[in-house]
Amino acid sequence: MAAPPVILYIDRSLFFKRAKDSRPVEQGDPGWKLFGKVPPRESPIKDPKRIQKEYETKSGRPGPGNPTSPRKSVRKNLDFEPLSTTALILEDRPANLPAKPAEEAQKHRQQYEEMVAQVKKRELKEAQKRKKQLEDRCKLEDSICTVAQTWNQEILPNWSTMCTSRRVRDLWWQGIPPSVRGKVWSLAVGNELNITHELYNICLARAKEKWNTMPAPTAETEAEDAGSSDRESSLELIKLDISRTFPQLCIFQQGGPYHDVLHSILGAYTCYRPDVGYVQGMSFIAAVLILNLDTADAFIAFANLLNKPCQMAFFRVDHSLMLTYFAAFEVFFEENLPKLFAHFKKNNLTPDIYLIDWIFTLYSKPLPLDLACRVWDVFCRDGEEFLFRTALGLLRLYQDVLTCMDFIHMAQFLTRLPDLIPTEQLFQHIAAIHMASRNKKWAQVLQALQKDQERGSPVLKR
């Protein structure tokens, strides 16, 4: 006979009692501290605001809780003291730690006040710096307004008689105010080609007609266009470069306010000069003119600028004439910067590596736009000579850096100049360049080299 089953009775009260006893630890309960378990503090925890109030009452300093404060609850930025920092510095130590000696408490209070004083001093210094920057900006704006008034009221109405005066040339060197820059550029560049607004409209209409009849460009047609004698076929290539023109400004991109204007001027020029057509770099020159002139006037200045001997030599890719310009540049390079010139020769760094991009875009691509406009100001005054003088000024500005580089790093540096170039410092270096070699000026040296080139002299092949 099987044994009867054994029934186990479990007292559930044990579990209920344990569950009842197990309650979450309150914040006031003691925990395991650095020196073991300690009984809870009998005094309640002080509120930081209360500590701040007590400190201000004891120290006699005005504050929101001190009726003697004339400011009551209003506190200045320079008198602000974080409550949490005050609490950490001034509150007594916990009960489980030794009390803070009076000397240490006084030391901590002094350290805290020194920290606050340093913050006040730093904030005051920054405020003074901001104030000075604002004052300098106001002075600059006032100066620009005064100079612009001089140009508008005295120089422009009497342009033919005053443009060559010493006073006007000095003002010119300091930079033309943006409000009159377009007018001065137009007058300085001139209109030897006698282009009218009507001629611009005719060329633009022709360009639009060709855009409407030409198929979309492909890789094969682009290769054919590059060698085509009729450069009007380069109309479609303009679209590829417009989006790359001052991309950081976004105003020449598709949908931007000046996208169609830039497209129109470049298209009209390819129809006006089909023998030249569109060449990379033109878009930057046209863009700078658009920012300072009306559309038709920008086209007139653009066509006359590209008609200058130096620009025509580069944009028509006249290799022999380009070599002549490079040789003339090296004459003045060696004259002004002999040590850097020797370093370039040692590393076989020729001018075409960096000068082509600078000349093609008239420095509007490699330099910041505001600085490029300053260069354009004097370029319109002095002509092509200033383009090469600016190049020498840039090399002089960075000669200490360049003399420590090899060929690759020099080429990379010169083809991508720093984003921040000090304007006044650069113009100081440009002013230090002497455009005279053996008592010969730029035009004389260039003419002599052209004669050597016609005679087949090896001087240009070195």
Secondary structure, 3 states (H helix, E strand, C coil): CCCCCCCCCCCCHHHHHHHHHCCCCCCCCCCEECCEECCCCCCCCCCHHHHHHHHHHHHCCCCCCCCCCCCCCCCCHHHCCCHHHHHHHHCCCCCCCCCCCHHHHHHHHHHHHHHHHHHHHHHHHHHHHHHHHHHHHHHHHHHHHHHHHHHHHHHHHHHHHHCCCHHHHHHHHHCCCHHHHHHHHHHHHCCCCCCCHHHHHHHHHHHHHHHHHCCCCCHHHHHHHHCCCCHHHHHHHHHHHHCCCCCCCCCCCCCCCCHHHHHHHHHHHHHHCCCCCCCCCHHHHHHHHHCCCCHHHHHHHHHHHHCCHHHHHHHCCCHHHHHHHHHHHHHHHHHHCHHHHHHHHHCCCCCHHHHHHHHHCCCCCCCCHHHHHHHHHHHHHHCHHHHHHHHHHHHHHCHHHHCCCCHHHHHHHHHCCCCCCCHHHHHHHHHCCCCEECCEEHHHHHHHHHHHHHCCCHHHHC
